Amino acid sequence: MKTNLNRKGFCLLFSLFLLAGSGGLYASDYNSMSQVQDNVISVSGTVKDTKGEPLIGVSVLVKGTTNGTVTDLDGKFTLKASAGDILEFSYIGYAPQSVTVTNANPLNITLSEDTQALDEVVVTALGIKRSEKALSYNVQKVGGESLTAVKDANFMNGLNGKVAGVNIQRSSSGVGGGTRVVMRGNKSIAGDNNVLYVIDGVPIGNQANRDGDGTGFGGSTSGEGIAHFNPDDIESLSVLTGPSAAALYGASAANGVILINTKKGAAGALRVNVSSSVEFANPFVTPKFQDVYGSIDGESTSWGDRLAEPSGYDPIDFFQTGVTFNNSFNLSVGNDKNQTYLSGSAVNSDGMVVNNKYHRYNVTFRNTAKFLNDKLTLDVSASYIREYYNNMVAYGTYFNPIVGAYLYPRGMDFSQEKNFERFDATDGYSKQHWACGDLGMDIQNPYWIAYRNIRPETRDRYMMFGSLKYDIFDFLNISGRVRIDNTYMEKEDKRYASTISTFAGPNGRYSYSNESYKQKYADIMVNFNKAFATDYYATVNAGVSFEEYDTKGHGYGGDLLLVPNKFTYANVDPGKASPSQTGSDSRKRNFAVFASAELSWKSMLYLTLTGRVDKPSQLVNAKNEWVAYPSVGISALITEMLDENLRSSIQPVLGYLKVRASYTEVGSPISFTGLTPGTITHEMEGGTYKPYEYYPLPDFKAERTRSYELGIDSKWFNNTISLGVTFYHSNTYNQLLKADMPKGSGYNYMFVQAGNVQNRGIEITLGYDQTFGEFNYNTTFTATTNRNKIKELPSSVKDPMGGTHDLSDIKMGRFRLREGGEIGDFYADEWIARDADGYINYTPGQPLVTEVTTPYKLGTVNPKWNLGWNNGFSYKGFNLNFLFNARIGGNVISKTQAVLDRSGVSKASALAREAGGVKVGNVLVDPKSYYETVSSLDAYYVYSATNVRLQEARFGYTFPDKWFRGVLKGLNVSVYGTNLWMIYNKAPFDPELTASTGTFGQGYDYFMLPSQRTYGFSLKFGF
């Protein structure tokens, strides 16, 4: 009932705006007629800031009259005036300016900032330009320079700690790996919680492998689509943390949006920019090892006697210094009618693990041209990306070189293992040498894994974009956009002869697969923006869009038949080979109709309404195939509403205060295809159809997220201090849950749509920027807290066979979903056995005994706070920047530490031996017995995820252009580093790393590659 009242209230407010606007319009017409003179002329022009950016909503008024207008989205204006009239230009945060009308020639007005700009043009959903002061939701803008000052192969890692409301976790795959980016908490249990990426107003499918939870025998986190982009091509990046900001994108808007605007050519002489950097990487946070106790003959562990001398073996020496070269250029040239942009870049990296490589090459061309007296604008671009990976590993024991290095028995000579293969004259080829055996875990020589279990992967990506806009009138235009984005992948897996039999036959093993990922997008929009009645300005956009995502892949592989190490299809044993197929039933399509309207009054009060209706293919033949997404928002500039005298009196202290509020409903279709009636797809195996796992339901509905947010944006003390605070609350309904079907039903599972997941939080941004002569200091502090809560899960679900299911406690690997808990709570169901009084049962000389118990909570992977503190100093050409990051709260588990303890190679196991045992309660337990028992119990390896670090530091100098007589411009030399200092951390690994970028892949370390500390040098210049 409350929601309906709120909607009626907003509709009433909008109606009042329209009524007031129409009345003003008639009055304006009357005034115009009464002021007609013989020398009236049409005056037009453009208003920009000192950087050449158009200013939206600048008040243009004929002095002494009510005749006026405001600038449009491109900073343009037109009004009637007489020769000799004085035009007054005024805008918040800028010094007012007056110009006398002399003739009808266009005016080019430049407004200077009044101590500091208070408003900017922001490109929002679907590429629509909005004035920042008009936004009713939180948007944070990041300039391209912030992404390239310290380069990363995946530029999204560079945002960590620089914006509020975003949780960014780097995968453990190293250079080129994916990144988990989540805004305002996990909302969906079965769906993807990662953000939507939008390039130049067009959403893209961010293809990535998000499977796995970090606990298996082995896994890798692939790269992702967004990591393919060259950061030097990015003009600016906007972070839309809430669904209100992205409601026009429909299904994916609930997770927030990273909106990227790429560079275009500029009018003027040829301009070339060059950037080059080299970066060195070493392990950052690693486990602590011992080298004073040796191994026992015949055993693979290191529980032997104390060595006469420390072995000196440090597993960290296995890592090499990683090196990454990053080189790029771009050029821009053009005139008023045609502008061209061309860029190229290369990233070449050798990882910290031997024979782990990553290479990426980018080429982009873009051209913008105007025709028909500048009424028609054509914007086209084409990009090609070539990417190569070799031996990317994220976690697990299989095909992971660090496992053998970590567990290598102390007392043995690891240097002998570097000669990882020895020639066998009998068989005629080299075979693996590994002196310590498989260590009871199918472990191989780390160097053999690196050089003889090779997994190369290539990607070729082709992107084409076209946009056409026609200005019907100066206030009305129609535009259309088309984007085609195709990626082709090839993977090989070559396992040489003498690879352990678990993974290959006697002659080796070979497999090959290819996959294509194709994206199509098209839209048409009508855009209206016009001032009327002097005080009012309306912006209306409406359109339709179509998008499609399709994946198809095939593969074949098996043990080699006759010739060792001959990796071809013809040498694969057909009796032990198997084909593979991916994505044949995963094509998704969506058709949408959308519209937005913004009405402003005196550039101080804004009302925004948006609506979108989707028809996703996942809901074909459902009762409700169409899904609607409405939103409403209001923004008020309080300081502009004050009496002029009052405003002037408080302006030195409070120069700007905006209050904003918004409400939206967004959602997404079910996360699987082929479930609705008429679309059910059966898998085939061995030439026959496999039984269908899921009971076919007659209907499915979209997952829904209802969200509201309140916020303020303010400037203080002559605009040197800025403060933005946002409060938000969202609930996500119709969660897709899975219930087990009874045996004999013919099905394994049944889907249930129920549940309610709530997220509430605060986003805070506090900034300070002050210039003292030639010295400038600026600092930004960001703080984010989110509280996730499962408000409701179904407790009595009936299946078609008459059974009842309780889904109020759902097990998802090590996680459990319970009412009142969080998405991210992890549990255990086993501990050391206790007697009736709660004391541990232990008999010296006997192993500890464990027992199964009711599940008990160990912790949550979700932090309580994410904090960032960025500082910048500049003096003349020198600049110094450093960034501190902190995560407060949450927990992680280290299975790596558990295995190290069990094997006797950890420092903790050595300290326990020196102490005579491990004290459990009042009982001293034999260290070997203790660690062999507790190593299988997650409860003993839970650590606080709280950590504080110096995330980034950079020092550079920009040389004066006059030194080079105009030949070089903007020459900058910098040194930088990342992960330079871990100030606080209790976990034996970096808690910010993630094994998988999916929802349930966080907080678990099972031989993840360590995070990297990097040092780099960069050079930039133009000519």
N, C-alpha and C positions, 0 to 999 in steps of 0.2 A: 504494500500500500504506500509506503514511504517513497519507493522508487517512482511510482506513478505520479505522486504529488510533486516530486522533484522535477520530473519531466514536464509536468504542466507548468510549473513555475518558470522553467527555462523557456518554454514556448511562449508564455505570457510576456516575459522580458524581451524576447526577440520581436514579438508583435508590437510592443511599445516602441522599440527602436524604429521599426518600419513606419509606424504612425508618425512619430516625431520627424523622421526623415522626409516623409511625403509633405508634411506641413511646411517644413523648411524649404523644400524644393519650390513650392508655389510662391513662398515669400521671396526666394531668390529670383525667380522669374519676374516677379513684379518689380523688384529693385532694378533688375537689368533693364527693363523697359523704361523705367523712369529716368535712367541715367544715360540713355542713348544720346550720343553726340555725333557730330559730323566727323570728328577726328578719332573715333574709336577704332582701335586696331586689335588684331589677335596676337597676343604675346605668348611665345612658347620658349622652352629651354630645358636644361638639365641641371640638376643640383648634385654635386658629388662632394666627398670629403677630400682631405689632403692626399689620400692614398689613391684617389681616382675611383673609389667605390661609390656607386649610386646610393643616395639616401632616400629611404622610403618614408612618406608621411611628413615631409617638410611643409610647414605652413607658409603659403605664399598669399600675401594680403596687400590690396591697394590701400595705402596709408589714408586713414581718415574715413574709410568706407567699410561696408560689410562684404564687399566684393572680394572673393578670394577662392583658393583651392588648396589642394595638397598634392605632393608629388606621388607618382605611381611606383610600381615595383622596380622600374628602371630609372627612377629619379627624375622622370620627365613631368612637365606640367604645361598646361595651356589655359589662358584666361583672357577675357576682354579688358582692355585698358585704353587710356588716352595718352597721347604724347605729353610728356611732362609729369605724368603720374609717378609716384614713388612706390616701388614694390618692396615690401618688408618680408625677408626670409628668416624664419625662426625655427629652431629644432632643439630638442632636449639635449643638453650636453655640448652644444656648439654655440659659438658667439654669433649673435644675430647680425644680419647684413641688410643694407638697403641699396637699391639700384634704381636709377631714374630711367623711365621708358623714353627712348628717343625714336625708335623705328621698329619695324616688325622682324628684324633679324633675330635669330635664335640666341638666347642668353645661355652662357656657360658659367654657372655659379659654383664657387668652391667655398664651403664653410669650414672654418678652422675649429678645431676642438677647443672646448672651454675647459682647460686643465686636464680633462680626460674624456674620451668618447664614452657615452653611456648607452649607445645603441648601435647595433650592427644589422646588416642584412644576413639572414640565415636561410640556407636552402633546406627546406623541410621535406616531408613526404611527397613522393612522385615528382621531385625536383621543383616544387612550388616555392617561390621566394616569399619570405615573410620577414617583417620587421621583428627584431628580437623582443622589443617591448610589447609586441602584440601577443606573444606566445603565452598560452595558459598552462603550459607544462614545462618541465625541466629539460633544457637542451644545453649541452656543453660542447663548445666548439674548440677544436684543436687544430692549430696551423700545421701545414706540411713540414715546416722547419722542425717542429717538435718530434716528428717521426723519423727525420733523417739526421738529426744532430748526432745521435748514437744509433747506428744502423743495426737492424736484426733481419735475418733472412725472412722471418715472419714479423712484419712490422707491428702486428697487434700486441706483441710482447712489450713494445715500447710505450704502450698506454698504461701499463701497470702502475698504479699509485698516482696517476696524473688526473684522473677524473673520478668523481664520486658515483656511487651506485653500481659499480661494475666490479665483478670478481673475476680476475684473470689468472689462469693457471697454465704454466708452460708444461707441455708433455715431456716425458723423460727420453724421447727419441733423439734429442739433440738438434743440430742445425737442420732446418727444413721440416721439423715435426709440427704437428698440429697444436692448437691452443684452445683451451676451454674458456669461453667467455659467457658469463651468466649475469644477467641484470635482475636485481630485486628478487633473488631467490629462485629455487626450483618450484615450478608450478605444476608440471605434468609428471605423473608417475610412469606412464608408458611412452610418452612422446619425447621429443628432443627439446631440451631446455636452453640450448645455445641460441645466441642472438641471430637476427636476420641481417644480412649484409646487402646494402643497396649501393650501386655504382651509378652515379649521374642520374639518380631518380629511378633506376630500374633494379628490382630485386634480382639477386643471383642465387642459384643453388650452390651452397658451400659443401661440395662433396668431400666426405671424410669417413674413415673407418672409426666408428665410435664404439665398437663392440669390445667386450672383455671388461673384467672388473679388477684386473691386476693380480689375480690369485692363481692363474693357470700355470701350466708348464712353460708357456712362452707366448709372447705376443708383441706386436709392434703397433704403434700409433702412427698411422700414415700422415703424410702431409695433408693439407686441406686447400680448397679452392682459393680462399682469400689470401693464402700465403704466396700465391703465384704472382701477385701484383708487385710492381716496382714502386717502392715508396716515393721515389723521386718524381713519379708521375702524379702524385696526389697534391692537389692545391689546398684542400682543407678537409677535415673530418669532423662530423657532428655526432655526438652520442645522445641518442634519444632513449632514455632509460625506461620510460613508462609507456604503457600501451596507448595512452591518449595521444602521445606524440606520433605514434605510428599507426593509428587506427585505419588510415586509408590503405594500408597494406593488408588488412584483413587477417587471414589465417595465421600468419607468422608474427603478427604485431604484439602478441601477448608477451613475447620474450624480449622486446625492445629491439632497437635498430642501430647499427653502425652505418651511418650515411656518409659516403665518400664522394667528393667532387674532384674530378681529375682536371689536369691542366689543359688549357687551350693555347693556341697561338695568339700572339698579341700584335697589334699594328705597330709598325716601326721598322727600324733597320734590323738586320740579322743579329740575333743574340744567341750565343752558345754558352751553356753551363756544363762544367765538368766536375765530377765528384769521384774521389778514389779513397779507399780505406783498406787497411790491413788490420786484422784482429787475431789475437792469440788467446787460446782457451785452455784452462786447467781445471781439474776437479775442485769443487767448492766445499761441499759438506760430504764427508765420507765416514764410514764406520771406523772405529778404533780397533787395531789389531795387536796381537802379541807375537813376539819372536823369541821367547825365552824357554818355552816348553816344546819338546819335539813330539814325534809320532811314535806309535807302537808298531813294531814289526808285524806285518800281516794285516794291519788295520789302516783305514784311510783317514782316520781322525788324528788330532794332535793332542791326545790326552796322555802322552808319554812323560818321561822324566824330564827334569829341568836340564837344559843344555849347558855344557861347560862354558860356552860363549854364545851370546845372542846370535841367531842366524843372520840377522841383518836384512832379512827378506821383508819388504814392504809391498803388499799387493798394489798399492797406488802407483808404484813404479811401472806397472804394466801399461798405464795410460801414457799416451804421447801428448805433446803439446799440439792442440788443434789449431789450425790456421784457416782463416777465411779472408779471401780477397773479394772486395765489393767495388765494382767500377761501373760508372754510368755517365751518360751525357744526354743532353736534350738541347734542341734548337728551336727557336721561334722566329718567324718572319711574317710580314704581311702589311696590308694597308687597311683603309677603312672598310673596304668591300670584301677582302679575303685574308684570312689568317691561317697559317700552317704551323703545326707542331710535330716534331719528330724526336723520338727518344730511343735509347738502347741501353741495356745494362747486362752485367754478367756477375754472378755470384759463384765463386769456386771455393769449396771447403773440403778440408780433410779433418775428420772428427778426432775426438780424443781416443777412440778405439781404432786400432790399426785396420786399414782397408775399409773404413767407413767413410763414404764420400757423398757429397751433395753438390750438384751443379745446376744452375738455372740461368737461362738466357731470355731476355725480353726485348721485343721490338714493338714500338707503337707509333702509328701515324694518325694524325687527326687534322681535319681541315674544316674551317667554318667560313661560309660565304653568304653574302646578301645579294638579292636580286630584286627586280621590280621596284625600284626606288626604295630599297631597304624594307619593303613590306614582307618579303619572303626570305627566311633564314634557313640555310641547310647546314647541318652539322653531321659529319660522318667520321668514323674512326675504325681502325683495324689494328688488331694486336695478335702477335704470335709469341707463344711461350714454349720453350723446350726445357724439360726438367729431367734430371737423372739422380737416382738414389742408388746406393750400394750398401747392403748389409745394415739396414735400419733396424735397430732393436730397442725395445722399450722396457721390457721386464721379463721375468720367468727364468727357468733353468735351461730350457732347450735353445740351442743356437745362440746362447748368450755368452760371449767370451769372458765376462768378468766373473762368472761363477767359479770356473776352474782357477782363476787367479786368486780369488778371495779364499777358497777352501784348500789351496795347495798345502800338503802336509809340511809343517815346520820341521826343519832339520834336513829336508831334501833340497837339492840345488835346482832352483827354478830356471837358471840360465840355460840348462841343458834342453829345456822345452822350447827354446827359441828356434832350434833346429827341429822343426815340428814334423818333418817327414824324412824317411830313410829309404834309399833305393833297395828294392827287393829284386835280386838278380833272377830268382826263380820265376816270379810272375811278370817281371819286366816293367814294373812301374813303382813309383815311390808310395810308401805307406805311412800312415800316421804313427808318430812316436809320442807316447804319453806314459811316462814312467810310473805314475801313481794309480793307474787304472781308472775306472769310472766313478770312484768315490761313493759308490752305492747309489748314485743319482743319475746315471747315464751321462756323466760329464765327460767332455772331450778336451783335448788340448786347445787352449784359447786361440793360439795362432793357427791351428788347423781350422777352427771354426771361421776365423777371419779370412783365410785365404783359400780354403778348400770346401767350405759350405757357403757358396756365393749366391746372393739373392739380389741381382740387379733389377732395376725398375725404371722405366722411362715414361714420360708423359709429353704429349704434344697437344697444345691447346690453341684453338683459333677462335678469336672473338671479333665480331663485327657489329657495329652500332650505327644507326642512322636516325636523325631527328629532323623533322621538317615543320617549320612554324610560319604561319601566314597571318599578318596583321590586317584584319578586315577593317577595323577602325583603330584609333589610337588607344581605345579602351577595351577592345575585343579582338581576340585572336584564336585561332584553332591550330593545334599541334598534334603531331603523330610521331611515335617512336617505335623502332624495331631493333631487337637485339637477338643475335644468334651466337651461341657459346657452346662449342663442341670440344670435348677432351677425349683423346685416344691414349690408352694405357697398354703397356706390355710388361709382363713380369716373367722372370725365369728363376728357377731354383736348381742349382747344380751342386750335387753332393758327390764328392769324389770317392772312388773305391777305397776301402778301409775305414770309411765313416762307420761309426758304431751301428750295429745291426738294427737297433731300434729305429733308426732313421733312414737306412738305405740297405740295398742288397749288396752282395759281394763285389759287384762291378760298379756300384754307384747308383745314383737315382737322378732323374731329370723330369722337370715339369715346366710347361709353358702355358701362359694364359694371356688373353687380351680382353679389353673391356672398353666400351665407349659410353660416354656420359654426355647427353645432348640436352641443351636448354634452348627454349624459344620463348620470346616475350614480344608482345605488341600492345600498344595502347593508342587511343585517340582521346584528346581532351579539348574542351572549349574553355577558354579563360577570359573572365571579365573582371576588370578593375577600373573603378571610376569614382571620382569625387562628386558629391552633389550637396547642394544647400550649404556650401562653405564648410560646415562643421563635420560632414559625414563622408565616409569613404567605404566603399564596398568592394570586396574581392570574392568572386565566385568561380569555382572550378567544377567541371563535371566531365565524366568520360566513361569509357569502357576499356577493359584490358583482357588479354588472353595470355596464359603461360602454360608451358609444358616441360616436364622433366622426364627423361627416359634413359634407363641404364640397360645395357646388354653386354654379356660377356661369355666367353667360352674358354675352355682349357683342356689340357690332356697331359698326363704324366704317369710315371711309374718307375720301377726298378729297371736298370739297364740289363739287356739280354746277354750279349756275348762280348762285346768290346768294352773293356774298362775305360771309363772317363770319356767316352764318345757321346756327347750330349746332343743327340738328334732324335726326332720321332722314330726314325727307322730302326734305332737301336734300343727302343723301349720294349720291354717284354709285354706283349699284348695280354698275356695271361694274368699279369699282375698290375696292369695299367687301368686307369679309370678316367672317364671324361668328367668335366665339370661345367656347370652353367650358372650364370648369375643374372639377376635383374630382368628375366624375361616377363615377369608379371608385376613389375614395379613402376610402370609408366603412370605419371600423374598429370592431370590437366585441371585447369581452373579458368572459369569465365567470371568476370566481375563487372559490376556497375557501381560507380562511386561518385560522390559529390562532396564539396565543402563550400562553406560560406563564412566570410568574416566581415563583420560590420564594426566600424570604429566611429567614435564620436570625439572630435577635437583632438585626435591622436593621444587620448588619455584613457579611454574606456573601450574595450574590445570584447566582442562576443563572437565565438567561433563554434560552428556546427559542422559536423562531418557525418557522412553515412556511406556505408559500403554493403553490397550484397554479393556474396560468392556462390558459385555453383561448382564445388570440387568433385572430381571424378571418384574420390573415395566414398562419396555418399550417393552415387548413382543408384536409383531404384529404392532409396530410403523414402520414408514418408515425407520428410522435409529435406529436399535436395538443396534448397537455397538457405544460406546462412546470412543473417543480417548483423552488421556491426555499427551501432550508433555511438557518437561521442559529442559532448558539449563542453565548452570551456569559457571562462571569463577572465579577463586580465584588466586590472585597474592601476593607473599610475597615480598613487595617492598624492605625491608631492605636486603634481600638476593640477590637482583638484583644489588645492589650498588657495586661500586668498593671496594675491600677489605680494602684499606686504608681509604676511606671515611666512610665505615661502622664501622671501628674500632674507628674513631674519634668521631662519633656521638653516639656510642653504650652506653656510660654512661648516655646519656639523652634519646635517642630513641633506644631501644633494639629490637623492633619488630613492624612491621607495615604490616598488611594484608588488601588488598582491595578486595572486593567481589561484585559480581552482579549476578542476576539470573532472569529468566523469565519463567513463567509456565502458563499452562491452565489446570484447573481442573473443576470438576463439579459434579453434582449428579442427579440421575433420579428424577422423580416426587415423592413427599413424600407420595403418597397414592397408594394402590394396587387396582386392579380391575377396572381400568378406560379405558385401551386400548381396541380396538376391539377384541372381542372373550374372554375377561377376565372379563367382567362386571358381578358383583355379586349383586344379589337382596336379601335384608333382608326379613325375614319372621316374621309375627306377627299374632297370633291367628290362625295359620295354613294356612295363605294365604300370598302371596307375597305383600310386601309394594311397592308403586310406587317408581320408581327410581328418586332420587332427581336431578341428574345431566344430562344435555343434553349430549348424547354420541358424543364425538368428534372423527373424523376419525384418528387423529394423535396427538402424544405428543412428546416432545423433552426434552433433558436433560437441567437442569440449568447449566450455564457455568460461571466460575470465571476466569478472566484473571488477572494475578498479576505479578508485578516486584518489586524487592527490590535491594537497594544498601547499602553497609555497610563497615565499617572499624573495625578492631580489632587491638589494639596497647598496647605496654608495655613501660613504661617510667621510668627514673631515677633508673637504675639498676634493672628494672623489679618490683619495689615496687608499681608502680601505673599502673593500667590497665584501658583502656577506650574502650568501644564498642558502636558504634552508627549504627543504621539501619533505613533507610528510605524506606517506602513501599507504594505501590499504587495498589488497586485492584478494579475491576468492575465485578459485578455479573449480568448476563443477563438471559432472559427467565424466569423471576419470575412467579410463579404460582398464578394467581389472580382469584377471584371469582366474577362473575357478576350475578345479579338477572335476572331471566327470567320472561317475562310477564305472568300474570295470564291467564289461558286458554291454555297455551302451553303444559301443562302436566308435566312440570319440574319446579323446584324451582331455580336452578342455572346452570350456564355455566362456565366452566373454560376458562381462557384466559392466554396465555403465552406471556408476554411482560415485559417491565420495565428494569431499570438499577439502581442498588444500588452501590454506590462508597464508599470505605473506604481508607483513607490516614492517615498516622501517622508516628511517630518517636518512637523508642525504644532506651533508653540510659542506659548503665550500667557502673558505675564508681567505681573502687575498689582500696583499698590501703592495703598493707600487709607488715609489717615491724617487724623484730625481733631485740630487744636490749638485748643482753645477754640471760637471761632466761625469759625475758618478751616479749610477742608478742601482737601486736594490729593489728586487721584487720577490715576493714569496707567496706561495699558495699552499694552504692546508686543506686536505679533503678527509672527510670522515663518513663512513657508511655503516649502518647497522641494519640487519634484517632478521626478523623473527619468523621462522617457518613453522607452521603448525598444521597437522592433519586434523581437521575439525570433525570429519565424519567418514566412516567406512561402513559398508553394509554388513550386518551381523547375521542376517537370516535370508539367504538367497536360495530360491528353489530352482532346481533344474527340471528339465522335461521328464526325467525318470522318477520324479517324486522325492528326490533327495534334497536335503537342506545343507547349505554351506555357510560357514562363518568366515567372512573376509575382513573381520576387524583386526586380524593379526596376520599379515602377509609376509612371508619370508622371501627376500630377494638376495640370494647369496649370503654374505655376512650381515646384510642389512635386514631390518624388520620395520614394516610399516604398521603402526598402531595408532589408534585414536588418541589424540593428545600429544603424540610424539612428532618427530620431524622427518622429512625426507632426507636421510643422511644419518639416522641413528643406527649404530651397529651393535650387535649382541653376541653373546657366547652362550653355549649350552653344556659346557663341560668345565670341571675344575678338579683340583686335587681332593681326593676323598677325605672326608672328615668323619669323626665318630659322633655319637649321639649328643655329646657336649660341644660339638663344633671344633674339636681339636683335630689337627692333621694326623692321619695314621702313617707312622713311619717306623720301620725297624731297620737299625743300622745294618748295612750290608745288603739290604733288599731295596729294590726300586720303589719309588713312590707310585702310588696307585691313584688313578683318576676315576671320576664317576660322572655320568650324565646327569644334568640337573635341568630344572626349568630355565628357559632362556632369561638371561639377565643382561641389562644394558651396560655396555662398556664406555660409550661416549657418543659423540656426534662429529661428523666431519665439518659441520657448518661453523664458521667463525662468529663471534659476537660482534666484533668490529674490524673493519679494514681501514687503515689510516695511511695517508701519504703526506709528505712535507717536502715541497720543491722550493729550492732557493736559487736565485740568480743575482750575480753581481756583474756590473760592467763599468769599465773606466776607459774612456777613449776607445781604443780598438781591442782592449782585453775583455774577456768574459770568463766567468767561473760559474758553473752550475752544479748542484748536487741534489740528490733526491733520496730521502729516507722513506722506507716502507715498513709498515707494521701490521701484523695480523694478530688479533687478540682473541683467544678462545678457540675451542674446537679440539679435536683429538685425531691422532693418526696411529696406525699399527705398523710395526716393522717386522715382517717375517724374515727379512734378511738378517737382522740381529739375532733372531731365534735360531736360524740355521748356523750362523757363526758361533753362537754359544754352544750349540749341540756338538759342533765339530771341534771345539776346543781351540779355535783360532782367534777368538775375540779377546780384547783386553780384559773384559769383565770375567772371562773364564780363568785367566791367569791370576787376577786379583783374588778370585774366590779360592784358588788353590793356595795362594800365599796366606790367606786368612784361615785356612784349615777347613773351609766349607762355607756353605751358604746358610745363613740363619733364617729359619722359617718359624716365626713365633719364638718359642724358647728352645727350639730344636736346631742343632747344627747338622745340615744334610750334606752328604758327599757331593762335591760339585758336579762330577760327571753324571751321577744318578739324577741330580736335580735338573740339570739342563736338558738331559735326554727326555725327561718327563714334561717339563714346562714348555719346551720348544714347540709342542703341538697345541699349546693353549694360548690363544690370542690375548687373554686377559693379562698375561704377564709381560706383554710387549706393547702396551698402550702408552703413548706419550702425549704430552701437551703439544698442540700445534702452534702455540704462541711463538712468534718470532719477530725480531726487529733487526733490520739490516740497512746498510748503506747500499741502496739499490743501484745508484748511478752517479758518476761524477765526470765532469768534463771541463777542461781548461783550454782556451783557444785565443788566437789573436787574428784580427782582421786588418790587413795592411791597407794604408791609405791608397786610393786609386791613383793619386797624383804621382806616387813613386814610380808608376809604370807607364806614365805618359799616355794613359788611355788604352794601352795595349791589353792589359789585364784589368778586370774589375772584380771587386769583392773577394780577393784572394784571402782565404782563411785556412789556418793551420791549427789543428786541435789534437789533443791527446785525451783519451777517455777510458773509462773502465766500468764494468758492471759487476754486481755481487762482490763488492770490494771488502766488505766487513760484516760478518754476522755478529751483531751486537748481543743478541740473546736468542738461544735455541736449545731446547732440551732433547729434541729428537735426534736419533743417529743418522738422519738424512734430512734433506731440505723439505720441509712440510709443504712448500708451495708447488712442488712437482706433482704431477698426476700421471698414473700409468695409462689411463684411458680418458678421452675427452667426453665420454658419455656420462649419464646421470649417476651411475653407480660404480664409477671407476676411481673415485678419489679416496685418499686417506690410507692407502695400503701399499707398502713397499715390499716387493718380492724381487730382489736383485734388479731394481731399477738402476739405469745408468745415473751417476751423480749429476747434480746441476753443475753449471759452469761458471767459473770466475774468468772474466775476459779483460784484456787490455788491448787498446787499439790506438791507431794513428790515422787521422783523416786529413785530406786536402781537398779544398773546393775553390773554384775560380770560374770566372766568366770572361768572355771577350766578344 
